[in-house]
Each structure stands twice: as C-alpha cells, then as structure tokens.
Amino acid sequence: MLNPRPRSEALAAVLVLTLTTPSRCQVDADEFRAVVARVVPAVERQTGQSLRGLKVRQVRVEELASVLANELIVAGPADRAKRAGLRRLARSRAQTLFGKFFAASGQVLICANNLEVYARVLGQAELRGVETLCAVVAHECVHAADERRFGWSKRRAAQRDPLREPVWDALLEGHAQWCSREVCRASGWLKGFDAYTAAIGKTARHLDTAQQALVRAELADQASAYHDGEEFVRALIRERGVTAVARAFTDPPQDFALILHSDWYLDPSRRPAPRFDLDRPLGSLDRQLPRDWHRHRHTTPLARLRLSLRPLPDPVILHALRGLRQSRSSMLRSPAGGGASVTATLFEFESPAAAASYGALCGRLTRIKDRKMKSGALQLLSAEYVAVPAPGVLSRKKLRTPRGDSAVTLLVEVRGPLVLELFLADHELDTARLRAVAKQLLDAAQAARLAPPPADAPVK
C-alpha cells in the first residue's frame, strides 16, 4: 500500500469504531525474520532487481501511524489545526494497513496486528496464516524493487495533476499485485495471497447499511487500484511483454480510462474520440438555480461509478461501463443549511444500445436499493415511481437518516448514446418542471456535437 491520501473525518470515525482493538498481536521475531529471508530473494528473482540492504521491519500500529503522519504533514499544510487533523487521520489510516513501503526512508514496515484485527472483523481466519504474511511482505517488497528500478516516487511527485493520482495508484498496486502473485505461486503461498487480496476493499460484517455505504465509498478507489491495476499489468505483459510495463512506469497512462482499456494505451488510435462537449450543456443547469448556490464541475472516477452500480454483479457492471466514452457532472449546493443540492451527470456511450443498457441498469438498481434500506441508519420511508419513457426512471423517495428526514429525487433519461442523471436532495421540482430541465440539458448536449455520429448509430 502506498501514499495515503486524506480521507473524510467521517470515515476515520467509522474505522476507529470498527477496527480499534486492545490486541497487540506480533509475529514472533525469529519467525518474522524467517519470512523476510524467504520472501526477499523470491521477489528479487521475480523482478530481476537487487534488494540488498532493504530493511523490512515489523512495527506496531502506533509507529506506523507516526510515520504516516510525518509523511502527510511534509506533503500537507503548515497550519497547526490541519496538522492535528492529519495526525488523527494517520492514526485511523494506520489501522487499515497490513504493510507499507516508504520511499523516503527506503524501508518496508509490516503491521501483523492489523492482519489479526481484519481476520476478526471480516471473519476471515486465513489472514492469520504465515502464507498471508508472506504475501503482504512480497507485495511491499515489489514496491521497493520498483522504486529502485524506476524511481517512481520522484516521477509521481513531479506530476501535479490530482486526476492522475488514481492512475499511479493502479500502476503501482497493479504491478505489485501481479509480481507478488507470481512469487506466491512459485513459492506455494498462493492461498495466503488470495486471502490478502480478498480482504482489499471489504468492510466489517457488523456495520449497518449507512456505515457500509460510507466505508465502501472511500475504499472503492483503493480496491480499484489493486484489481483493475493488476488486470492492466497482466494485459500489457500478455500483449507486449514486460517491456510494456517498463514503458508504463516511464510514460504512465494519462487517465484512468486507459487502465481499464489497455488496448487504448498500447495503441492510442483505437480509443474512440468523444463526440460531444458535455461541459457546455451542463452550463444550462447553472442558470436554472440561484446564483448564490455553490457550483462544482467534475469527472466522476470510474471506481466511483462502479461503486454506484453495486450491488449488481461485477461482470454486469464492467459490461455496462466498458461502453462508456466519457462523463461529466455538475453539482450545485445551497449555501444555506439543510444540504439541498442538485447534481446532473451526462454520460456518452459508444452506441444507443450501450446507453439504453446503462439506463435500464439504473432503474433495476434503484429498486434493489429500496429493499436494502428497510433497516439500518439509512431507512426508506416511502418510494414513488413515476412513469417515464423506457429505459428511463423517475423515483421520489423519503429517507430517514441520522441527521433527520430527507427527500431525494432521481431522474434518468436516455437519448441516443447520451444518458442524463438528475439527482435532487431536499430540493423539490414537480414532474413537468423536472422533465423540462432534463429535455433542455439533453437538447443542449446534442447541439454540442464535436463530430458526426456513426452512420449505424444515429442520435434520435
């Protein structure tokens, strides 16, 4: 696991409640040294990189938190209050890490106590095994080997674009996963590797629906880095060999879509060009709401889009998103208390059929979520569905949350290869007005065409 980025204080609170334990389980020192003595040479053979002089130490959570805090503070603000917040965050984050390679000091720190804690809260006894410890040490040692070979920490620090952070996460974690899997396969530790990998992105069984949603949302990017990153590395090696991986470290993908589509990275001419300027139509939404509302335009990370489609099966989600060319969102929030907001997201898919499939999934998903919100901290009080042209959906719901009751509205409309999602929280628009806003946005999107549509996929 690599550079921890700041997470929400709410997540930190949930993690503390979930993972705090009086246990101080440490692996016997001789046993730990024996693990390191077996793992390091195996990683050297797999990567072809010497790890001579690499320090691999077993530490308690407190030391890991201290090192994490120093790393965050060096890269973060000088303000005393913000530093205190980063220290709290580091203490919480330290409870979620099995191990970490620190490029600044060139050492690997392993926290066996966290393996014990996760074994308990996830009900995954395999995490206590020596094979799992070997897999964790192997993963972190691959990061060390990659740093010695490619100098990735300086390359990463030199790029200032926050949108490329998930790309670096996927490349680094994906390569570490692929290499450590091969190490474990050759060494007979594959059972431990599978146990370790299965724990990535999981949440404690006893959390209620709202807590599960919060933690999963924050862990989605992390899980994507491991799973999608390994698939990316595997595809590069399959198509072009290990030299393609070396190229990826020196010339990383420009955006996360290339992680999901390795063929686009290997041959940029294969990447479909966007046919619409989605920013221009979103400007029309800004004019629909008061000027003093806060506005934020962004591209939703694919990991978050995948999360939003759960609990649908992963193959269904991946199939739906592979047809996605681009998406843009505009969120407008009331400056007054109460949390009223309106979010519009426009998606462009490769074809009308792909867009219709995604729209149908949205309708299916919202009903599944209704059933899951019958109990827990987030409860469904009522749900009304209004008929709109298929495969769209219009739902109005009343929810009970820890902060009080809330009203939410979801409208999904599909037009050709375009999908529009409108989500309103504690802001009411009648059906006629809501659909008029949707029509205006979709009309503006069609007018913002960048290139003619394919002859076999007209926009209707």
N, C-alpha and C positions, 0 to 999 in steps of 0.2 A: 504494500500500500504506500502511496506517495503523498505529495504535498497536500495537506488538509486545507480545504478552503472553508471560510467561515460559513457555518450553518445557523439556522434560526435558534433563538433562545428557547422557543417552544420545544423544538426537537431535543435540545440539550436537557430540558426538564424531563421529557419522556424517557430519554436514555438513562438518566440518573435513576429514575424510579424503576426502570426495567432491569438495569444491569448492576446496580450497586450491591455489593456482597461483602460480608466480613471475611470471605475466604482469602487466604494468601498462599494459594497453591503454587509451588515452584517445582519444576522438574529437578531431580537430583543432579548435582553439579557434574558428577562423573558421567551420568547418563547423557546430559546435555552436551558435554564435550565430545562424547562418542558420536552423537547425532551430527554435530558440526564436522567432525573428522570424516564421516561418511559422505555428507552432502556436498561439501565444498569441492572435493575432487570430481564428483559426478557432474556438478554444474560446469566446472572447467572443461570437462570432456565434451559436454553438450554444446557449449558456447564457443569453445576454442579460445577462451580468454583466461589468462592467469589471474587468480585472485590472491596471489601471495601477499601476506601482510594484512588481509582483510580481518577486521575484528567483528566477531559475531558474539553478542553478549545477551544473556538472559537478564531481564530487568523487571521490576515491579511496576504497577500502574503509575505510581507516584513519579518515578523517574521518567517514564515515558511522557507523562503529562508535562513535566518541567521542560523536557527537550522540545516538545511540540509547541509549548507556549513561547519559548525563545525564538523558534522558527517563525511563528505567526507574528510576533512583535517586531522582529527585524524587518519583515516584509510589510508590516502594517503601520498604523498611525502612532504618533508620539503622545497623543492625548492620554492622560492618566486614567480617566474613566474608561476609555476604549481599551486600554491595555488590560484593565481589570476584567473587562468583558471577554477579552481574548484568552485570558488565563482560565476563566470559568469554562469557556468553550473548549480549551485544550484538555481540561480535566475530564469533561464529558466525552470528548472525542477519543481520548486515550483508552477509555473503557471499551471502545469498539474495535480496536486494532489488535490483531494477532502478532503482527510484526511490522517493522518499518525500516527502510533503508534511508539514512540521512546522507545526502550527497555532500553537505558542507563538512561533515566530520569523516565521511567515508566509512561509516560503521553500520552494522545491522543490529537492531535491537529487537528481541523477541520477548513477548509477554505471554508466557504459558498460562498465567492466571486467567487471561481472557478466554482461552480455549475452554477452560473448566467452566467459566461462567456461561459461555454460549452453549456448552453442552447441556447445562441445566435449563436455561430459559427457552432454548429451542427444542428440548427433548431429544437431542442428537448426541447420544453417548459416544459415537465414533470419533467425536472431536477430542476425546481424552487420549486417544491412541498415539503411540510413538510414530506410527506411519504418518499421521496427520501433522505432527510436529516436523517431521522430515520434509513434508510438502511445503509447509509455511517457510521453513528456513531456505528451501530451494528457491521458492518464488522471490524472496527478498534478495538472495544472492544473485539471481539473474539481473535484478535492478542494478546491483553493484557492478556486475560484469558489463552491462550496457553502458553504465557511466564511464567505465574505464575505456571502453572501445569507442563510444560515440560522443562522449561529453555532453549528454543530453541536458543536464541541469543548466548549463550556460546557454545552450540553444533555446531552451524553454524560457529562461529568464529574459532573453533578448527580445522575444516577441511580446508585444504589449496588448494584443487583441484578446479580450476575455472570451470571445466566441471560439477561440482556438484552444482554450483550456481543455474542453472535453475531448478534442482530437488528441492532444498529448496524453491525457489520461488513458484513452483507448489504446493508443500505440504502445505505451509503456506497460500497462497492465496486461494487454493482449499478448505482447511478446513474452512477458514474464510467465503468463499462464501457459502459453504454448511450449516454451522451453522446459518449465518445471513439470508439465505433464509428461514430456518425453523422458525427463530424468526419472520421474517416479515410475514410469512404465518399465524402463530398463533396470531399475533398482528394486522392483517389487513393492513399491509404496503407493500403487495406484488407488487402492482403497482409501488411503488417507487423503490423497489428492481430491478424490471425489467427495469425501466428507467435507473438506475445507471449502471446495467450490460450491457445494450445495448450501453452505451457510451464508454465502455472499448475498446481501440484499434481503435476507429473511428478517422477520420481526417476531418478537416473543408471542407465544400462543395465548397468553392471558390478557393481552391488550384488547380493549373494546374497539368498535368499528372506527370511531373518530381517531383514536390513538394510532391504530393500524394505518389509517389513511395518511396521517401526518408523517409517520416514520417512513412509510413506503415512498411517499413523495420525495423526501430528502435523500433516500437511499437509491432512488431509481437511476440517477446518473452513475453512481458507483457501480451498481450491478451491470449497467450497460457497458461501462468501460471494460470490465472483465470478460463478459460474454461476447459482446459484439466485437471487442478488440481482438479476442482470440480468433474469432471467425475471419476477421480481416487479415490477420497474420497468416493463418492457415491458407487462405485463398492466395495470398501473394506467393507463398512458398510453393503451392501446388502449380501455379501458373508460370512463375519466373524463377523459382528457387530462392535461396537465402540472400542472394544479391539484391533482390527486390526489397527485402526487409531493411538491409543497409541503406538503400536509397530512401526508404520511408523515414529513417532517422535523420538523414541529412536534408531531405526535402519532404517534410510532413504534408499530409493532405491539408487542403485549405479550409475544409469544413467537414462536419460530421457526416454529411450525406455520402462522402467518399469512403468513410469507414464502412457504411452499410452496403455500398456498391463498389467493391474493389476493382471491378472491371472499368469503372469510370476513372479511377485513379491511375490504373495501368494504361488506359487509352482515353484521354480526355475527350476525343471526338465522339465517343459513344454516349456521353452524358447528354440527355435531352435538354435543349435550351428552354427556359421559361417562355411562355407565350403571352403572359400578362404582367403588367406592372400592378402589383397588389397594393402597393402603398398609396397610390393615387386615389382609388375608391374609398379607402379607409378614412381619408380626409373628410369625406362627406358625413361620416358619423360624428366627427368633431363638431360639425355645425349643427347637429341635432340636439346637443346638450349644452347646458350653461357654460359660459366662458371660464368661470372660476373653477370648474372641475379639473382635477389633475389628469394629465394625459401621458400615456406611456406606450410607445410603439416597439414591438419586439418580434423576433422569430422564436417560436417555441422549440426547445431542443427535442430531437426525435425521441430521446429517452422519456421525456415527459409525455409526449404524445402516446407512446406505448403504454405508459402507466395509466393514462386516462381511459384506455380501452380495456383495462382489466376490470373484471375477472374473466374476460373472454380468453380462450386458449391462445398460447403464444403463436402457433402456426397461423391461426386466423388473423391475429394482429399483424404479424410480419407480412402476410399476403396483402393485407389492406394497405399498409404503409409503403410497400415496395412500388406501388403505382403513384406515389406522391412526388410531384416535381418541386413544389415549394409551398410555403405557408407564411402568412404574416398576421399579426394580431395587434389590435389597438384596445387598450384598457383605459377606461375613463372612470375616475372615482370622485365621489363628492367630497369636498373639503370639510364638510360638517361631520359630526359624529354619527354613528349608526352604520357606516360601512356600505352605503349604497354605491353600486358600481354597475357598469355596462361594459361587456367585453365582446368584441367582434373579431372573429378569426376567419380569414379567407384561405381556402386550400385550392391549389391547382393540381389536378391529377393527369396522368398520361392520356386518359380516354374518358368519355362519358360513362362507360361501363364501370371503370375503376371508381369514379366519383359516386355513382349510384350504389356500388357495393359498400363504400365507406358510409354513406348516408344511412343505408339500411342497418349497418352495424351500430350506429349511434342510437337508432330507435330501439334496437334489441337491448343495447346496454343499459339505457335509462330505466327500462323495466326490471332488469336484473338487479340494479342498484336499489330499486324500490323495495324488493324483497329483503335485501341485506340490511336495510335501515329500519327494520321493525323493532330493534332493541339497540342498546348501547348509548354512548354520549350524544351521538347524532341520530335523531329519530325522525322518521317520516310521519307527519301528522295527517297529511292529505295529498292526493295527487290527481290532477285533472289533465286529460289528454284531449286536445282539440284537433279535429281532422284537418290535415293539410295534404297537398298533393304528394303521393309516394315518390320516392322513398324518404321524404322529409318527416320531421316530427316536431310537435309543439306540445310542451308539457309545462304545467304550472303546479308548483309544489309548496307546501308549508312544512318547514323543518323546525325541530326543537334542538337547539344547540346549547352548549354550556354557557354561552353569552346571552341566551334568550331566543325567542322565536324569530324565524326568518322566512321570507318569501323569495323563491327563485323561479325564474322562467328560462326555458331552453327552447330555442327555435333552430332547427336545422333545415336548410333548403338546398336543393341540388339543381344546377342548371348547366347542362353540358358537362365539361370537365371541371367545373367550379363547384365548390361546396362552401356554404356560409353557415357558420355557427354564431348565434347571438345568445349570450348568457347575461341575464339581468339578476342582480341580487338586491333585494329591497328597493327596487325601482320599478314602478308599475307602468306598463303601456298596454292599452287594450289591444285585442287581436288585430283589428283593422289597422291601427297605427303601427303595430309591430311588424306586420307583414308589408306595410308600405315602406318602412325603413329598410327591410330586407330586400325588397324589389329595387329600391334606389341604389343600394350597395352593389347588387348583382348587375344592374344596368351599367353602373359606373365601371365595374370590373370588366365587363365585356367591351366597353368603349376604350379600355386601357390596353388593348391588344398590342403586343410587340411584334408579332409575326402572324401570317395567315395560318389557320388551323389546317391539319392534315385533311386531305380530301375524304378520307374514310371516317373522320371524326368531327363532323360539323357541330358548331355550337348552336343549339336550338333556342 
